[in-house]
Amino acid sequence: MGLSVGIVGLPNVGKSTTFNALSGAQNAQAQNYPFCTIEPNKAVVPVPDARLGKLAQIVKPGRIVHSTIEFVDIAGLVRGASKGEGLGNKFLSNIRECEIILHIVRCFESGDITHVEGCVDPIRDIEIIETELILADIEQLGRKIERLGKEAKANQKGAKEALAVANELLAHLNDGKPASNFALKEDESYIALNRELRLLSAKDVIYGANVDEDGIAQDNEYVARVREYANARGAEVIKLCAKIEEELIGLSDEETHEMLQSLGAQQSGLELIIKRSFAKLSLISYFTAGEMEVRAWTITKGWKAPKAASVIHNDFERGFIRAEVIGFDDFIACGGESRAKEAGKMRLEGKDYVVQDGDVMHFRFNV
């Protein structure tokens, strides 16, 4: 789908450990010093979906294939990153390529893990990163305003309107406010600016509050402060213990459940992060279910049936005739496709059908 989540934060907050747990492999170094991650590591992560298992119990397929989402482990930013400190310009460009940001924040004390700022203060840490994103946007927007000024003098179509919005956005950013709460977000000129510049401070953010084992069952004071900060900005906080999540790699579902229960956790923080990131990217899944495989296919919410069929093969879109659709709940309640047909639960849908999350589908097409 070309959509990814960038994992950001100060050095030594648990980004690479989180990435290791996400990817299920130790392919991102996690060391106790800044900038151990230089090139962005990428991991295509399966999206947990219990519905696939329920389909498989009925169909008995040869394999199960999940939807996926890409996470990018971006090296630790520091104060001054927008001016190139700590290779900051390179790392900021890596963030620009991502659609949303997972901001890992350290919410635990440890004498064994150094903090680049000397002590643990999650709100200060968040503000350092977010200030650098705003400063990087200011610099980029300033260059765009220079070009728009020349275009406006030359009376190029739409340049004056775009320049006015760009200047208003620059004043907003100079006040220390992110582009995400800019008053003219719905303006066409702003949308075009953001599409071109991919403004860092305009991206949706999920805060990952990284705690130690003692902070899993109940929020500590650091997590409480992060939640308060995020609530004021309409952002989401997901608590996790990256160290424990990494230890869960390779365990069975039953073993994972037992370990989390023993620590007082209801579910894996990383599992929740994956699911919420998938949803924030406006992605949904439809299913195909047969003897060879049960598979979740990733599409953007709102896609019509022919476009949804194209993720299986482009020929499915070009030669689309109709889609045979059974709702997931109906498929399970009836015990499979044949009985769902007999019960009248299969629908024939045409080119204008908007695919729903969880639809079990079969496409008819001309070669």
C-alpha positions in Angstrom: 0.0 0.0 0.0 3.0 2.3 0.3 2.0 3.4 3.8 4.2 3.3 6.8 4.5 4.3 10.5 7.7 6.0 11.6 9.0 5.2 15.1 10.6 8.3 16.6 11.9 9.6 19.9 15.0 10.6 21.7 17.9 8.2 21.9 17.7 5.4 24.5 13.9 5.6 25.0 13.2 2.1 23.6 12.6 2.7 19.9 14.8 -0.1 18.6 13.7 -2.5 21.3 10.1 -1.7 20.3 11.0 -2.3 16.6 12.7 -5.6 17.5 9.5 -6.7 19.1 7.4 -5.5 16.2 9.4 -7.2 13.6 9.8 -10.4 15.6 13.5 -10.5 14.8 16.6 -8.9 16.3 17.4 -6.9 13.2 17.6 -3.5 14.8 20.5 -3.0 17.2 19.4 -1.9 20.7 22.4 -0.5 22.5 22.9 1.9 25.4 24.3 4.8 23.3 22.9 7.4 21.0 22.7 6.9 17.2 23.3 3.1 17.1 20.5 3.1 14.5 21.8 5.0 11.5 19.9 3.7 8.5 16.1 3.3 9.0 15.3 -0.3 9.6 12.0 -1.4 8.1 9.7 -4.2 9.1 6.5 -5.4 7.4 4.4 -6.6 10.4 1.3 -8.8 10.3 -1.8 -7.2 11.7 -3.4 -9.4 14.5 -6.9 -10.3 13.5 -8.8 -13.0 15.4 -11.3 -13.3 12.5 -8.8 -15.1 10.3 -8.5 -17.9 12.9 -12.3 -18.2 13.0 -12.5 -18.5 9.2 -9.7 -21.1 9.3 -11.6 -23.2 11.8 -14.4 -23.6 9.2 -12.5 -23.7 5.9 -9.4 -25.7 7.1 -7.0 -23.9 4.7 -3.4 -24.8 3.9 -2.2 -21.4 5.3 -3.4 -18.1 6.8 -2.2 -14.8 5.5 -2.6 -11.6 7.5 -2.8 -8.0 6.4 0.4 -6.2 7.0 1.7 -2.7 8.0 5.2 -1.3 7.6 7.1 0.2 10.6 10.3 2.2 10.1 12.8 2.5 13.0 14.2 6.0 12.7 17.4 6.9 14.6 17.1 8.9 17.8 16.5 12.7 17.3 18.1 15.2 19.6 17.8 18.9 20.4 19.0 20.7 17.3 18.0 18.0 14.9 16.4 20.5 12.5 19.8 22.2 12.2 21.6 19.0 11.5 22.6 17.9 15.0 23.0 14.1 15.3 22.5 13.7 11.6 19.1 15.2 12.2 18.4 16.4 8.7 18.7 12.8 7.4 16.5 11.4 10.1 13.9 14.1 9.6 13.7 13.2 5.9 13.0 9.6 6.9 10.1 10.8 9.0 8.7 12.8 6.1 8.3 9.6 4.0 6.1 8.1 6.7 2.3 8.6 7.0 2.0 8.6 10.8 4.3 8.8 13.7 4.7 6.4 16.6 6.4 8.6 19.3 8.1 6.4 21.9 8.5 8.2 25.2 10.5 6.9 28.1 8.3 6.6 31.2 10.6 4.7 33.6 13.6 5.3 35.8 16.8 3.2 35.4 20.3 3.7 36.5 21.5 1.3 33.9 20.2 3.2 30.9 21.5 6.7 30.3 19.2 9.5 29.2 20.5 12.0 26.6 19.0 14.9 28.6 20.3 13.7 32.0 17.0 12.7 33.6 13.6 11.3 32.8 11.0 13.9 31.9 8.5 12.6 29.3 6.8 16.0 28.5 10.2 17.7 28.0 11.2 14.8 25.8 8.0 15.1 23.7 8.4 18.8 23.3 12.0 18.5 22.2 11.0 16.2 19.3 7.9 18.2 18.4 9.8 21.4 18.4 12.3 20.0 16.0 9.5 18.8 13.7 8.0 22.3 13.7 11.4 24.0 13.1 12.0 21.7 10.1 8.6 22.6 8.7 9.3 26.3 9.2 12.6 26.0 7.2 10.9 24.1 4.4 7.9 26.3 4.3 10.1 29.4 4.1 11.7 28.1 0.9 8.2 27.4 -0.5 7.0 30.9 0.3 10.0 32.4 -1.6 8.9 30.4 -4.7 5.3 31.3 -4.2 6.2 35.0 -3.9 7.9 34.9 -7.4 4.9 33.0 -8.8 2.5 35.6 -7.3 4.4 38.5 -8.9 4.2 36.6 -12.2 0.4 36.3 -11.7 0.5 32.5 -11.9 -2.9 31.0 -11.3 -3.6 30.3 -7.6 -0.2 31.6 -6.4 -1.6 34.6 -4.5 -4.1 32.4 -2.6 -1.5 29.8 -1.9 1.0 32.5 -0.7 -1.6 33.9 1.7 -2.3 30.5 3.3 1.4 29.7 3.4 2.2 32.9 5.3 -0.7 32.3 7.7 0.7 28.7 8.3 4.2 30.1 8.9 2.9 32.5 11.6 1.1 29.5 13.2 4.3 27.4 13.2 6.4 30.3 14.5 4.0 30.4 17.5 5.2 26.9 18.3 2.0 25.3 17.1 2.0 22.2 14.9 0.4 22.1 11.5 -2.0 19.4 12.8 -4.1 22.1 14.5 -3.8 24.8 11.8 -7.2 26.5 11.4 -7.2 26.3 7.6 -6.5 22.6 7.4 -9.5 22.1 5.1 -8.4 24.8 2.7 -7.4 23.6 -0.8 -4.2 25.6 -0.8 -3.2 24.1 2.6 -4.0 20.6 1.4 -1.8 21.2 -1.7 1.0 22.5 0.4 0.9 19.6 2.7 0.7 17.1 -0.2 3.9 18.7 -1.6 5.9 19.4 1.6 4.6 16.4 3.6 4.7 18.6 6.7 6.2 16.7 9.7 4.1 18.4 12.4 0.9 17.7 10.4 1.2 13.9 10.8 -1.0 11.9 13.1 0.8 10.9 16.3 0.4 7.9 18.6 2.4 8.2 21.8 3.9 4.9 23.0 4.5 5.3 26.7 7.4 2.8 27.4 7.3 1.6 31.0 9.2 -1.0 33.1 7.5 -4.1 34.5 6.2 -2.2 37.5 4.3 0.2 35.3 2.5 -2.4 33.3 -0.5 -3.1 35.6 -1.0 0.5 36.7 -0.1 3.9 35.2 2.9 5.6 36.9 3.2 9.4 37.2 5.1 9.7 33.9 2.4 7.8 32.0 -0.3 10.0 33.6 1.5 13.1 32.4 1.8 11.8 28.9 -2.0 11.0 28.8 -2.9 14.4 30.0 -0.6 16.0 27.4 -2.0 13.8 24.6 -5.6 14.4 25.6 -5.2 18.1 25.3 -4.0 17.6 21.7 -6.6 15.0 20.7 -3.8 12.3 20.4 -3.8 8.7 21.5 -1.5 7.1 24.1 -0.7 3.3 24.2 1.3 2.0 27.1 3.8 -0.8 26.5 6.8 -2.3 28.1 9.2 -2.7 25.1 11.5 -5.0 27.1 8.7 -7.5 27.9 7.2 -7.2 24.4 10.6 -8.3 23.0 10.6 -11.3 25.4 7.3 -12.4 24.1 8.8 -13.0 20.6 8.4 -16.7 19.7 6.0 -17.5 22.5 2.7 -19.2 21.7 -0.6 -17.3 22.0 -1.3 -19.2 25.2 2.1 -18.5 26.7 1.9 -14.8 25.7 -1.5 -14.6 27.4 -0.3 -16.2 30.6 2.8 -14.0 30.8 0.7 -10.8 30.2 -1.8 -11.9 32.8 0.9 -12.5 35.4 2.1 -8.9 34.9 -1.4 -7.5 35.2 -1.8 -6.6 31.5 -5.0 -7.3 29.6 -3.3 -7.4 26.2 0.0 -6.7 24.4 0.7 -3.0 24.0 2.4 -3.7 20.7 -0.7 -5.6 19.4 -2.8 -2.5 20.2 -0.2 -0.2 18.5 -0.3 -2.3 15.3 -4.1 -2.3 15.2 -4.5 1.4 15.9 -1.8 2.3 13.4 -3.6 0.2 10.7 -6.9 2.0 11.5 -5.2 5.5 11.6 -3.9 4.8 8.1 -7.6 4.4 7.0 -6.9 0.7 6.1 -9.3 -2.1 6.3 -9.3 -5.8 5.4 -11.6 -8.0 3.4 -11.2 -11.8 3.3 -10.9 -14.6 0.8 -11.5 -18.1 2.2 -10.7 -21.3 0.4 -8.9 -24.6 0.9 -5.5 -23.2 -0.2 -5.6 -20.2 2.1 -7.5 -17.8 4.2 -6.2 -14.4 3.5 -6.8 -10.8 4.6 -6.4 -8.3 1.8 -5.5 -4.7 2.7 -7.4 -1.8 1.1 -8.2 1.8 1.8 -11.5 2.4 3.5 -14.0 3.6 1.0 -12.7 1.6 -2.0 -15.3 0.2 -4.4 -15.3 -3.5 -5.4 -13.3 -3.3 -8.6 -10.5 -1.3 -7.0 -10.5 -3.7 -4.0 -10.2 -6.6 -6.4 -7.1 -5.0 -8.0 -5.0 -5.9 -4.9 -5.4 -9.5 -5.8 -4.6 -8.9 -9.5 -5.0 -5.9 -11.9 -7.0 -8.2 -14.3 -9.7 -8.5 -11.6 -10.3 -4.7 -11.8 -10.1 -4.5 -15.6 -12.4 -7.4 -16.2 -14.7 -7.0 -13.1 -18.2 -8.4 -13.5 -19.5 -8.7 -10.0 -18.5 -9.6 -6.4 -20.0 -12.4 -4.3 -20.1 -11.0 -0.8 -20.9 -12.6 2.6 -20.6 -10.6 5.8 -18.1 -12.1 8.2 -20.7 -12.6 11.0 -23.0 -14.4 8.5 -20.2 -16.6 7.2 -19.3 -17.7 10.8 -22.9 -18.1 11.9 -23.8 -20.2 8.9 -20.6 -22.3 9.1 -19.2 -21.5 5.7 -20.0 -20.4 2.2 -22.4 -23.2 1.1 -24.7 -22.8 4.1 -24.5 -19.0 3.8 -25.7 -19.3 0.2 -28.5 -21.6 1.3 -29.6 -19.1 4.0 -29.7 -16.3 1.4 -26.7 -14.5 3.1 -24.6 -14.2 -0.1 -25.1 -10.9 -2.0 -24.2 -10.1 -5.6 -22.6 -6.6 -5.7 -21.7 -4.5 -8.7 -19.1 -1.9 -9.5 -20.5 0.7 -7.1 -20.4 -1.5 -4.0 -18.2 0.0 -1.3 -16.3 -2.9 0.4 -16.8 -3.2 4.1 -14.2 -4.3 6.7 -14.6 -8.1 7.2 -16.4 -8.8 3.9 -15.7 -12.4 2.7 -15.5 -12.0 -1.1 -15.2 -13.8 -4.4 -14.8 -11.9 -7.6 -16.1 -12.8 -11.0 -14.2 -11.2 -14.0 -13.5 -11.5 -17.7 -9.9 -12.3 -18.6 
